[in-house]
Each structure stands twice: as structure tokens, then as C-alpha cells.
Amino acid sequence: MNTENFNKPLADHYNNLHEQRKSKRKKVAIIVTAAILAFVLFICALVFGIMAILRNHPAYHMATSYIKSHPEIIEAIGEVEGFGFFPTGSVSTVAGGRGDAEFTIRVDGSEGTVRVHIQLVREPLGEWEVVRFRYRQ
């Protein structure tokens, strides 16, 4: 009996199993990588979406206008040149138009940078008004 011919089908079988397992591991790796990438993209879209909503809100516009014209800020950092890319805070409004807003915003000036914490309120059918304002360098 020739053992070479006897072992060949067995060797082929094990080689096929090995190739199938490699192929399966590769597919799993691709799926896991795609899932992680999709999750990261989702989180990025969520963060940038929330920031866009915050930065386009009338309360945020009122806050930045107030900061630009505030004499203490101008004295501390010179002319305001821009605001940080990632403002933090919250805006809450209820039926009837009443609202509260709170932001922490990095402000870049010609002579320095400060972080401004500002709180605003809006009475029914009114405009946003600053009720609290502080900054630190």
C-alpha cells in the first residue's frame, strides 16, 4: 500500500480546512473593522451635529455678540478675532417662548485667549438676555 496516496486526501482535507478558517477570520476582521468605523463615524456626526445646532441657535448668537462688545473682554485679549470650534453648553426652551441657555466659549483675541462662561434667559415673546457673565484666562 502506498502511504503517499493514502495521506494525500487527508492532507488536502486539512489544507482546505485551514484555508476556510483563514478566509473566515479575514471576513470577521473586515466586518469588525467596518463596524468600528461606522460607530466612529456615527459619533463624529453626532458631535458635529450637536455643535452645529448649538452654534446656530439665537442664544449662541446673542452670547457671541455680547462677548465681542464687552469692554472687559476687549481689555483682556484685545479685539475679538474668533471663537473656539467646540463650544459647550445647553439651551432649554419651553412652550410660550421662555428659555434658558448656558455656554462656555473659548474666545481668541489679538492679544490672548480667554474662556467665557455666559448664561442667558428669554422671557415669553422676548429676546435672549445675558444674566451672568464671567471669564478666565
N, C-alpha and C positions, 0 to 999 in steps of 0.2 A: 504494500500500500504506500502510495506517495503522500507523505505528510505535507508537502508543499501545496498540493492541490486541495488537501483537506482543510488546511488553515487559511487558505486564500478567501473563501466565502466568509469565514468568521472575521478575518481582518477587515474585509470590505464592509461588513456589517458594523464593526466598531468605528471604522473611519467615517461611515455615513452618520452614525450617532453623534460622533464628535463634531462633524460639520453642522448637523442640525442644531446642536446645543450652542455652537458659536453663532450661528445665524439667529437663534432665538435671543441670545444675550445682546447681540447687536441691535435687534429690533426693540428690546426692552430699554436699552440705553438711549436709543433715539426717542422713544416715547417719553421717558423720564425727562430727558433734556428739553423736549418740546413743551412738556407740562410746566417745568420750572420757568422756561422762557415766557410762556403765556401768563403765568402767575406774576412774574416781574413786570411784564408789560401792563397787566391789569392794575397793579399797584401804582405804577407810574402814571397811568391815565387817570386814576382816581385822585392822586395827589395833585397833579396839574389841573385837573378839572375843578377841584375844590378851590385851589388858588385862583383860578380864573374867575370863578363865581365871586370869591371874596374881593378880588381886585376890581371887579366891575360893578360892585354894589355902591349905591349912592352914599351910604355911610362911609365907605372907604374913601370915596372922592372928597367928601366933606373933611375927613380927617387929614388927608394929604394937603388939601388947600389950607387948612388951619395951620398945619406944620410949616408949610412954605412961607407963610406970612408972619409966623410967630417971632417976635424980636429976640427972645431968649435963644431960640434955635439958631437964628442968623448970627447972633453974637458968639455962640459956642462953636459953630462949624463953618461960618461964612455962608455964602449963597448956596441954597439947596440945589444940588445937581441931580439928585435922583433918589430912588427908594430901593430897598433891598428886594430881591426877587422872591423871597419866601416870607411874606407877612404871615403872622399867626393871629388868631383871634376868633371871634364869633359874632354872629348877627342873629338877633331874635326879634321877630315881629309877630304881632297878634292881630286878630280881626279888629278893624276900626283904625288901624294905622299906627298904633303905639308900638314902639320898638326900643331895643337896647343893642348897643354894639360896643365891642371892645377889641382893640388891635394892639399888637406890638410890632413896630415897623422899624427897620434899620433905615436911617437917613444919612445919605452921603452928601457932604458939603465940600466946598472948595478948600476948606482948611481942616477937615476932620470928619469923623463919623460918630453918630450917637444912636442909641436905641430909644425910641419913643413909645411910651405906653399911653394910650388915649382911650377914653370912654365917652360914648355919645348916647343920647336918648332922643327919641322923637315922640312927641305927643300926637294924639289923633289929629290927622289932617295938617300936621305941622312939618317943619323942616328938621333935619338932624342938627342937634346942638351938642357942642363939647361940654361935658360936665366935669371931667377930670383929665389932667394932662401932666405927665412927668417924663423926664428923660434922664439918661445916664450915659456917660462917655465910656 
